[in-house]
Each structure stands twice: as C-alpha cells, then as structure tokens.
Amino acid sequence: MQKPPVIKRLATLAFAFASAALALGTPAGTVIQNTATLQFLQDDGTPVETSSPPVNTTVAAVCSPSVLPNGTVPQPGQTANLLPGESTVFKYTIANTGNASNTFALSTAADTASQFTPSDVAIYQDSNGNGQIDAGESPITQITLAADATANLLVKASSASSSRGSAYLNLIAACATNTHGLPNERDDNNVAQINLGELPNFTLTKTFSPSVLKPAEQTTVNIMATNTGGASRPISISDFLNTPEMRDFVYVSGSARSTGTTTTPAPFIEFSSDGTNWSTTEPTTVAAVRVRADSVAPQGTLGLTFALRATEAALGTHRNVAQLVSSGQTLEAPADITVRYLPSIALGPIGNPEAKPGGELSSDDQQTKSNALLNQEVCFSHTVKNLGDRDDTLTTTGTVDAGSSTIVFKDMAGNTIAAPFQVTLAPGATSDFQACYTPTQAAAANALKVTLTSTSSRGAAPNKTVDLVNTVEDKKLGLLKSSDQGSGFVSPGQELTYTLKFTNNQSFALTNVVIKDDLNTIQRVCLGPTSLNGAVTTQSMVPQLDTKPLTAQAGVKAQASGLTPLDFISADNGGVLEGTIVVWRFPTVAAGQTLTLTLKVRVPAGTPDCATITNVFTAESSELPTPTPSNPVTNQVYDQANFSFVKTSTPTTVVIGEEITYIFTVRNLSATMPLSAVKIEDNLPDGLQYVEGSSQLDGAAFTPTVDPADPRHYTWIIPGLAAGSTAQITFRALVMPSAPAQLKNNGRAVAVLGERESQPSQSSATTKIQPLSFGPNNADIVGYVFQDVNRNGIYDYGTDIPCQNARVILSNGRIELTDAQGRYHFRNAREGEWALRLDPNSVAAQNLSMPMDAGRAGSRLTYVRNLTSIDFPLAPDAGDIAVIRDTTLTMKGGPVDAQNTFQVRKQVFGTTGDPTLYTVQLTLTASAPLNAFTLTDPLPAGATLVDGQNTMTIDPLPGGSRLITYRFRYSGDVRGAVTDPTASWRY
C-alpha cells in the first residue's frame, strides 16, 4: 500500500502542535480549536495563568485507497499454478484510509512482463466473504466505502488451452480528484502471478488375465493409466459391469485394489450398485467400480485391479471398456474376454467314433459298400461321441461329394430323424444313428461319396466321416403277384391261391433274401369310383368307410379295421406263418434267378361286404434293406347272395302285333356295400322287336347300348345302387309274326364295383303267343285312354300321358280297366257295330270331342272287325284348348364347318268358353349352346299379355329342348291372333 502526500503533511503538523489533537482519521469538516495557555509565578510567588485567543482549524477531506496484498513483478503478492485452459480467482481486500466516504474505480492490468494475456478477467465483490463467486454476483468496476471501511474483492482470470508461460495481473484502485487540489490517489502495487504448467498426457490400457476361461472360472481385470506429461488434476478410472456385454459376469467381493506410484493423499476405491451413485462401501451387487486420486505426477501411474467370475450364461466373447476422466480429458480402453468350454467331439463308423487307430478321415474313418440300386435306399451306421467336459449338442449334416443322392437320417430302429440330426450328449456319451442314401444317378465306379460332418454347440472343432458306394445300378428286381380269382369279387369262406414270382435281375447276387406276404390286409373300405363303358360312377355311391392308407407293415390294416386276417392254408418252398405274415428265407438268390412261390388262403367267414383285400408281397436283402413291394392284387368282398335279379313280363299272353313289357328288378341286399353300377344284358329272341325309346329306369327315360356285332344284344348300366336299395328297368318289345307259340326271354345281370364284377345272375320271362284266327265272333277291340297333351287325337308315346285304371264299357256290359300304359283290350267280340263308353267317373280329365263320338263326348259307335283300335283322348290338365296354328321355324348359323341349328315350334291354342283367351306354346330346340340368345314372339296388334313372357334373353341358351308357355287376351279376328317369332344369337 502506498502513502499519499497529504498524509505526510498532516503528520508534520501533528508534531508541530503537540498539544493539539491529530487530524488523521478525523472526519472532514471537523473544526479543531487550539488555545495557548501561559503559566508563570509572580515575584511574590503567586502562580498566574494566561490564555491566548483560540485558533480554529477545519479538517479537509482526504481520499486514500489501500489494497492488500501488495505485490510486484519480482515479488508477486499472490501466485496461482494452473494448467492451460484452467481458471483461478485471486482474493484482495480494499480499505478506505481517507477521512471521508469515497468511490474508488477498480481495474486490472497485465504487466508487460506477461507471456500470455489472461482472458475472462473480471472483478467481483465477495460480499459474504466465502472466497467464491456466487450465483447472482456480477462483475464491478467501482466500489464506494465509508471512511475506514473495508471490502473483499475477487479477481477472476482464465487461460486458454493454447496459453503457455506466466502472466502478471495487477489490481488497481483509484480516487477521483481531491477537493484540496491534490493529485488523484491510487493503489497500484498489487501484482499477482499466474503460472501455467505442462498438460498431463495419459495413456490407458486394460487386460483380462486370463482372457479365455470356462464358466465358473475367475479372471483378473488390470487397468493402468500412465502420465507422460505434467502433473494432473483429480483423476478417476471407472469400469462398468452392468452393460449388456458384462452382465453375465459376477464381481468377486473384496477383490478391488488401486495400483501405481504412491500419491498423497492415497487413491481410494468407490463402488456403485446402479452405475450412477458412488460410495466407498462395497454393495451386495457391484454394477461399477472406480479408483480416484487428486493427482498423478509426471511419469506417474494410477491403476485399478479387481476379479470377475464368469457364469454359464456368459459363453462367448465379450468386450469391456474402461474409462479415464481428468481435467476434461476422457480416454477409453477396450478389452475382450472369451468364455467357453474346451469341447471335443468325434464322428465315425458305428462303435468307433474316434476312427481308431487311423483317426480323422483315415481309412478307419471310412465305410464302403460295393453295390446299391438306383432310387433304392442304402444305409450306413454311425456313432457320434462327446469327448468334452460339458453337455454338448452335436449337429450332423451330410454333403454329397460324388454322385447324386438324397440324404435321410434314421435311428437304429429305422425311424426317420428330422434333418439335420441333432443330439445332446453328456461328457463321454455316444449316440448311434443311420445315414441313409437314395442314389438318383447310376454309375459303375465311385458311384457315391458322402461326407458327414458333426459340429458342436460348444465350439469344438468339426469332425467328419466318409461313406462310399462303389457301384449304383438301375433297380432290376422283378416282383409279380397274381391270384386265381383275378380282380373279381370274392365271398366269405372262398379260397384264394396267390402266385408270387421274384426275379433277381441285378448283375450281382442277393444275400439273406427275405420274402414276406402279410395276410393282415383286409380293409373295411370300399374302392373308389371308376368309369365303366363311358359312364362315370359318383363318389357318393361308394363311401369310404376306412380311409387309412394301405402299408406293407404287418398288422396295420386289420387292426385298424377290426377285421381278422386272411386264413392261412399252405405255402410251398418253406414258407412259414409268423404271426400274420408268411415268410420265405433264402441265403442267396443268384443274378438272374427266379423264385416262384405259391400261397393258399381263405377269406374269413363273416367278412362283411365292401371289405377290400389288397395283398402285396415284399422282398428285401442285405443289399436291399428297404423292402421292395410287388404289384397289389385286390379283391372286393361281396356275398353273391346279396345280389337279387328278377326278370318279369306283362302281359303273359299276347297276340301277334301286341307289345310285351319286360321288367328287370335288381336289389342290393347288402347292408354295407354300395355298388358303383349294375350291368343288365338281354338278347332278344327271334319274334320280338325292341320298341325304340321304350326303356325306363325307375320311370325315367333310359337308353341302352346295342352291340354293333349283334343288334339284338342290349345292355343297360344302372349308375350306382346303394346298399339296401332297389332299381327297376322296363322296356317294351313288339311281337312279330315270326314269333313262336311261346317266347322265353333270358336276361343276365352282374354287380359292378369299380372294375370288378360279380358272377352273373340270370332270370327269364316266358310269354304265351295266342294265334290270331279272325271270324264272326272273335274280333278284338284295343285302344288307349290318355291325356292328349298336343291335342292331335293320336296317342304319341313319350308326349301324351296314359291313364291307368280307366273303365271302358262295351255296349254288352263288358268292362275293361286300362293298364299302366293306358291300354285296354276286349277279346272275342263279334264282328259288327259296337258302342263303347268311357266311364267319366274313372278319369279326372274331360273327353275331347272327336268326329266318331256323334256329338257325345266319351262315347264311340264303331264297326268292329278283326282287330279294331278305338282311342279315348282326354283334355290335358291345362284345360280344353283348341289348336289354332302349329308353326315350326328353323334357323342355322355359325362357321361353315361348325354350324349350329335352332328350331322353334309355335303352337297357338284357343280356349273353349272364352274366345278372347289364347295360349301360346313355344318349343325351343338347339343343337348346341347359343351365346347371347334372344327370342321375340310379338303379340297381335291390340293384344294384352295375361301371364308368362313372349320375349326373353338367355346367355347362353343350353343345347337341347325347353318349353315356354304364355297367354294373351285378344278380341280381334282369330286369323289375326297368330304372329311369327324371331330369334338371334352371337357366334
């Protein structure tokens, strides 16, 4: 602190006037009164005191700042040692040593001796004296103090990261102009020094020891920081253990230590249980660990070491990263640790997985078979072994190195294993399996080479073995099976003789040949539908009662169906029954040799209808471990007694020119077996002529087929006959003059299922032919009673409707009832005029008016001679309609080589009792479907449509015939009631 000149003068005055009060520190404006006193003794010795007049002095204002601590460049008052980029705060005290309140200007200046200029320099008042710049405190440039008052000041200064060397910073406090004209008073000897040291330079390393370990083993983590620069600020080295990479490792309690050169104070270890909060107390679960120190000296080190234990879940390679933080510097050091077992596996021929003595891929690690067949499976047996010290999952795959083949893995029982073959084995355990190959390429040498490779889930080195097949040939085995019953029906209790032929067509002999025939192959299943003479049966006719597939394995089908096997009778050539399988064994079958075997069996009594016997035999050998099946021989079980066929005829007595109706009745009496078809055949004898279009199946039109080589041979095929159902076929035949006195017509029927037929059933019908001998008393009257649909007065078969049980009365009282075809017959009537009457109470329809009824509908007066026909047409159910017009329009269209034909027949009918009501009937006939078909039948002018429709569009119009009817009302002339239709279509 420097003394200003005014202070010096005041001090001089104080010495000059020793009896007066000192003015230093006296407030300005203070008046100082000074009186001199003279004391003396008179001559007589009397003391006398005399005072001078008082002298008044007024104290002037003095400005005097004082800043401590003082300092100069040679001897700085304060020193701060920083690193480049750091900041510091210098502490000062300012005092007002004047005698009045003053405001002092505050500033800083860097001395010219400075090697860098401090940045961010600012002056703060430390109001609370804590020596820190508090929040809310702002920089100041002046301060006001009362006389003798003091204040704490803080000067903040920073260095840049590029700064080096020393800087000298001076705090200056100055007064304004003194009131007494004295020069400005200031305090400017307050120099502080900033020394910048060398930056620290850290390197960080991390290692695991060991870096490869097994689960449950421990590793030591070593982390080391080395400072090759200047002294550091506080430093921490952290390692986080709660990362995804390290969460399967466990911190070993009490293992953490600090390492490195000794520092004061000593480094300390901290722990965290959550990776955020730290404590020197080790928690139960350590999520992170770190070491901290106040500083690391140049060339000093600081390290951290601790131990971790690997768990089973830690298998694999993990990366852990250590982190160093000091003075804003952050370094990371990664290190990898691998956790794995020390696994080892082996794969080789069965019983020798380690392929001893040769070892991996030696001749001891190779299996060879001389022959195999194309597309025939060949199998090699192998063993895999876990040679490691932990459970291991071994995965085996195969690669075809030569030739072409599929690869299938199987267990030792022959069951297929999902590929790739995987098995988990305990240490030292083994597993046997088969690798089976189906060659798809023939070759005479080095035909097939397959390399099997096993890999380890623990990371053991893969192990291999090799399978070889020298020759692959086409499969040339011959297996042929036949039955003395062919593929026809068989009955319960019937004997069957099977012939089995096996030929070795290979170029090499077969050894240990086994031929098997399973008798347990009766299935409770009906065979599916097939076509017969172009007629396809429907699936519903043959329901599947048991749809499990047929196999060659013993006992599968009969057990599934609940049926007993075929009864074994005998087998030649040493065949024996083993369970339900007949077995033949032959040590060797030479190349080209044929074995012919005979097997006799019986269909078990009680085997139900619809059961199917599908029998095969199989052959296998050492060279052909997979059984090769023969062709199947299939027979359907059907009791012939359940098929009934009866042929009848009516009438039983006819004359020349009359028709005989023949009736075939078939019944399927089986409770379980539906027939896919029934085939009926009839050879008409001489004297009979088939009436075309007369065949019906259960009342519906049905057309037979005619043998081109024999036009009198007719065949009807009924498409399906369900169990317990009946079908009936009828047809008519005309008795010709060549007919003998008695006609016997034979028919035969067979039951059909698929392509199988039963034994024929035959039935015959006999008809007596009564000779004609016309005379005066033996004329015959015949005729029809029918609904005349087309109102032409003539019985049109297939169009008109015959009336059964109608009563026709002859004038002599004789009565005849019409049969199902509407026919009646009066025999032996005398020649002459007869009257006949149709009983109106026996028919529902009205009689049509005919010319011969003499105005009495339903009556006839006719001269009868020889054979006379008298019909009674009735009005159809639609009403009594008179035909006004019958027109047919025919059209052709389309490509020349594929023209379609369309025909429309138009009939217009009047209505009795209502002359204004007309009915139109259109019969459309197309030879093939017609696209975008349109028909227009215009109404007469002034007509009104009553019901139906007279125009239509059909896309397409199907081929065949269809009937369209509509009615209209028209009051004009009847000749104008008829119009012509038009039609069109697209091609």
KETOR-58903 format. One record per residue (C-alpha): residue in one letter; x negated, y, z negated. Coordinates in steps of 0.5 Angstrom, whole numbers, plus 500, padded with zeros to 3 digits. Example, Ala and Ser with C-alpha at 12.3 -4.5 7.8 and 13.67 -1.06 7.14 Angstrom:
<rs>
a475491484 s473498486 
</rs>
This chain:
<rs>
m500500500 q497507502 k498513497 p501519501 p497526500 v503529495 i502524490 k495526489 r496534488 l502532483 a496528479 t492534479 l497539477 a498534471 f491534469 a491542469 f497542465 a496537460 s502540455 a507540461 a511534463 l508530469 a513531475 l511523479 g517520479 t521526477 p527527481 a527532486 g530539484 t528538477 v526544473 i520544469 q520550463 n513551460 t511556455 a505557452 t504558444 l498562440 q497560433 f492563429 l490566422 q490573420 d485576416 d489574410 g489567412 t496568414 p498563420 v501566426 e504563432 t506567438 s509564445 s508566452 p514568456 p517561459 v515559466 n520555470 t517549475 t522546480 v520539482 a520538490 a523531494 v518526496 c518521501 s514515500 p515507502 s511502500 v511495503 l508489500 p504484501 n498488504 g494485510 t489487515 v487483521 p481481518 q485479511 p492478513 g497478507 q501472510 t499466514 a503461518 n501455521 l505453527 l506448533 p507451540 g515452540 e516453533 s518459529 t517462522 v519467517 f515472513 k517475507 y516482505 t518487499 i519494500 a519500495 n521507495 t516510491 g518517492 n523521487 a529521492 s533516496 n530515503 t532512509 f526508512 a525506519 l523499520 s519496526 t514491528 a508491532 a503485535 d496487534 t491488540 a487482537 s493477538 q492472543 f499471544 t505475543 p511472538 s518472541 d524473538 v521478533 a527481528 i527484521 y533482516 q534484509 d534478504 s540480500 n541474496 g533473495 n533466497 g528467503 q532465508 i536468514 d543466512 a549466517 g552472518 e546476516 s544481522 p537484524 i536491522 t532497524 q532501518 i534501510 t536506505 l533506498 a534510492 a528512488 d524507485 a529502488 t526495492 a529490497 n527484500 l525483507 l524477512 v521478519 k522472524 a517470529 s517465534 s512462539 a513459546 s511452548 s506455552 s503459547 r496458544 g491461539 s493466534 a498472533 y497478528 l504481527 n505488522 l511490519 i511498519 a516502514 a516510516 c519516513 a523522516 t519529516 n518531509 t522537506 h516540504 g513540511 l508535509 p507529515 n511523515 e509518510 r509511512 d506504510 d503500516 n498496513 n502489512 v499485517 a501477517 q498472522 i501466526 n496460528 l498455533 g495448532 e495443537 l501439539 p502432537 n501426542 f505420540 t505413544 l510408541 t509400542 k514395540 t513387540 f516381537 s512375534 p513370537 s517373543 v520366544 l524362539 k529357537 p536358534 a535359526 e527361527 q525368525 t521373529 t517379526 v518386529 n512390530 i513398532 m507402532 a506410533 t499413534 n498420534 t492422539 g494430539 g495435533 a498434526 s505432527 r511435523 p516430520 i517423524 s522418524 i521411527 s528407528 d530400530 f538399531 l540392530 n548393532 t547393539 p550388544 e543385545 m541384538 r548383534 d547375534 f540376530 v540377523 y536382519 v531378514 s532381507 g526385504 s522384510 a521391512 r515395511 s511401513 t504400516 g499405519 t494410516 t495413509 t499419509 t501424503 p506423501 a507416503 p512414508 f519411506 i524406509 e531407510 f537403512 s544404515 s550399515 d553403520 g548406524 t550413522 n549414515 w542412512 s540410505 t533407501 t537402498 e538396503 p545394504 t548387505 t549388513 v543392516 a545395522 a539399523 v532400519 r527406520 v521409517 r520416515 a514421514 d512428513 s507428518 v502424522 a495427522 p491427528 q489420530 g493417525 t498412526 l505410523 g508403523 l514399522 t515392521 f521387519 a523380520 l529377524 r533371524 a536368531 t543365531 e546359535 a549365539 a543369541 l541364546 g538367552 t533373553 h535380549 r532387550 n531391543 v529398544 a525402538 q526410538 l521415535 v523422534 s519428531 s519436533 g524435538 q520429542 t523423543 l520416545 e523409546 a519403546 p523396549 a521389548 d524383550 i525376546 t528370548 v532365544 r532358547 y531351545 l526346548 p530342552 s528336557 i533331561 a532325565 l536322571 g534316574 p537308576 i541305571 g538303565 n531307567 p533315567 e526316566 a524312572 k518309568 p513307570 g512312576 g516318573 e520323577 l521322585 s516316585 s518309588 d521307581 d526313581 q529311588 q534306589 t535302596 k541298599 s540295606 n547296609 a553300609 l559301613 l562307616 n567310612 q566305607 e564307600 v558304597 c556306590 f549306586 s549306579 h545311575 t543314568 v542321565 k539322558 n538328554 l531328552 g531335548 d532336541 r539339541 d546337544 d546339552 t551339557 l548336563 t551337570 t549332576 t550334583 g548331590 t545333596 v545329603 d538330606 a539325611 g545322615 s552324613 s557322608 t562324602 i560324595 v564322589 f562321582 k565315578 d565312571 m563305571 a570302571 g571305578 n575311576 t573318579 i570323576 a571331577 a565333581 p560336579 f559330574 q558334567 v557330560 t555333554 l550329550 a547329543 p539328543 g537322545 a543320548 t545317555 s551316560 d552311566 f555313572 q556311579 a555316585 c559313591 y558315598 t562314604 p558315610 t561318616 q555317621 a553310624 a545310624 a540304625 a535306621 n534311615 a542312615 l543315609 k539319604 v542323598 t538326592 l542327586 t540333581 s541334574 t541341571 s541343563 s545348560 r539349555 g535351561 a531344561 a527343568 p532340573 n531332574 k532328581 t533321583 v534319590 d539314593 l537311600 v541306605 n537303611 t543302616 v550304617 e554300622 d561301624 k566297620 k568291624 l572287619 g578283621 l584282617 l590280620 k596277616 s603274618 s609271616 d613265619 q619270618 g616276622 s619282619 g626280618 f631279612 v630274607 s634271602 p633270595 g630263594 q628263601 e621260602 l615264606 t609262609 y603267610 t597266614 l591270612 k585271617 f579274615 t573275620 n566278619 n565282625 q559285622 s552284624 f550281617 a552276612 l557278607 t556275600 n560274594 v566275598 v573275594 i580275598 k586277594 d593277595 d598280590 l604277589 n607282585 t609287590 i617286590 q619293590 r626296588 v626301594 c630301601 l626302607 g627309610 p631310617 t628309624 s631309631 l635304634 n636304641 g636311641 a641312635 v637315629 t640313622 t640318617 q636318610 s643318606 m644311609 v638308606 p637312599 q630311596 l631307589 d624307587 t619311591 k613310587 p607308592 l605301594 t598299592 a594293592 q592293585 a595287581 g602288577 v603295579 k610295583 a613289580 q612292573 a614299575 s621296579 g622291573 l622285578 t619279578 p613277583 l614272588 d614265586 f607261588 i608255591 s601253594 a595256597 d589252601 n582253601 g581253594 g586259593 v588259585 l593263582 e590268577 g596272573 t600274579 i594274584 v592269589 v584269589 w579265594 r572266593 f566264598 p559265596 t557267604 v561269610 a556269616 a556274621 g562272626 q565267621 t573267621 l577264615 t584262616 l588261609 t595259608 l599261602 k606259601 v611263596 r618263595 v623269594 p625269587 a632267585 g636273583 t632278587 p637284589 d639286596 c635292598 a629290595 t623290599 i617285599 t611289602 n605284602 v598285604 f591281602 t584285601 a577283602 e571285598 s564283597 s557285594 e556289601 l563292601 p565294593 t571297595 p577292597 t579293605 p586292606 s590288611 n596290615 p602289611 v607284612 t614287610 n621283609 q627286606 v631282601 y639281603 d643276602 q647274608 a653272604 n654279603 f655281610 s662279613 f664280620 v671278623 k674279630 t682279631 s686281637 t693283638 p698281640 t696274640 t701272646 v701277652 v702276660 i698278666 g697286666 e698287659 e693289654 i689286648 t687290643 y681287639 i679289632 f672288629 t672289622 v665289618 r664289611 n657290607 l659287600 s652288597 a652293591 t645296592 m643295600 p646300605 l645298612 s642303617 a646300622 v651294624 k650292632 i656288635 e656285641 d661282646 n661278652 l668279655 p670272658 d673272665 g680274666 l679280662 q677287664 y675293659 v679299659 e674305659 g675310653 s679305649 s673304644 q674307637 l670307630 d675308624 g680311629 a675316632 a673315640 f666311640 t662309646 p659302647 t653301651 v653296657 d648291659 p645293666 a644286668 d650283665 p656288666 r661284662 h656285656 y658290651 t654293645 w657297639 i652300634 i655303628 p650308625 g650306618 l654302613 a654304606 a653299600 g661296599 s664299605 t667297611 a668299618 q672297624 i671298631 t677297636 f677296644 r682294649 a682289655 l687288661 v689281662 m687280669 p691275674 s685270674 a686269666 p687262664 a692260659 q688261653 l683267652 k677266647 n673272646 n667271642 g663276638 r657277634 a654282629 v648283626 a646287620 v640292621 l636296616 g630300620 e627295625 r630289621 e636285623 s640279619 q641272622 p647273627 s654273624 q660270629 s667271630 s672269635 a679271637 t684267641 t690270645 k695266649 i697268656 q704267658 p705266665 l710270669 s716267672 f721273674 g728270675 p735273674 n734272666 n727273665 a726281666 d721284662 i722292659 v716295657 g714302655 y711308651 v714312646 f709318645 q709326644 d708329651 v702334649 n701336656 r709335658 n708332664 g712326663 i707321663 y703317658 d696320658 y691316654 g687320649 t691326650 d698324648 i700322641 p703315641 c709314636 q709308631 n715304629 a720308633 r726304634 v728303641 i735300642 l737296648 s745296650 n746289648 g744291641 r737288641 i732293637 e724293638 l719297634 t713300637 d706298635 a700303633 q699305641 g707307641 r708301645 y715296645 h717290649 f724287651 r723280653 n727276658 a732281659 r737279665 e736283672 g741288672 e743295670 w741296662 a742302658 l736304653 r737309647 l731312642 d734312635 p733319634 n732318626 s726314627 v722319630 a721326628 a720330635 q725331640 n726328646 l724331652 s729332658 m728327663 p731326670 m733319668 d737321662 a743323666 g743329661 r743325655 a736326652 g733320649 s737315653 r736311659 l740308664 t735304669 y736298673 v731292671 r728287675 n722283674 l717288670 t720295668 s717301665 i721306661 d717311657 f720316652 p716322652 l717327646 a716334645 p709336641 d709338634 a708345637 g715346640 d719345646 i715348651 a716348659 v710349663 i711355668 r704354671 d698350671 t691353674 t684351674 l678356675 t671353677 m665357677 k658356678 g652360676 g644360675 p638358679 v639353685 d635347681 a639348675 q646351676 n651351670 t658350671 f664353668 q671351668 v677354665 r684351666 k690355664 q697353663 v703357661 f709355658 g716358657 t720357650 t727354650 g732358647 d727364647 p726366655 t721372653 l716368649 y710365652 t705360650 v698360654 q693354653 l686355656 t682349656 l674351657 t669346659 a662348660 s656343663 a651347658 p651352653 l652359657 n649365654 a653372653 f659368655 t665373656 l672371658 t678375659 d685373661 p689379662 l697380659 p702381664 a704388665 g708390659 a707384655 t705384648 l700379644 v704376639 d698371636 g692369638 q687372643 n686373650 t679376650 m673373647 t665374647 i661367645 d654367645 p652362647 l658358649 p656351647 g657345652 g663341652 s670343652 r674347647 l682349647 i684356646 t692358645 y695365644 r702367645 f705373648 r712376649 y714379656 s721381658 g720381666 d721376671 v718369670 r714370676 g710376673 a708372667 v702369670 t695372671 d689369673 p683369668 t676372669 a669369666 s662371666 w655369663 r648371663 y642367666 
</rs>
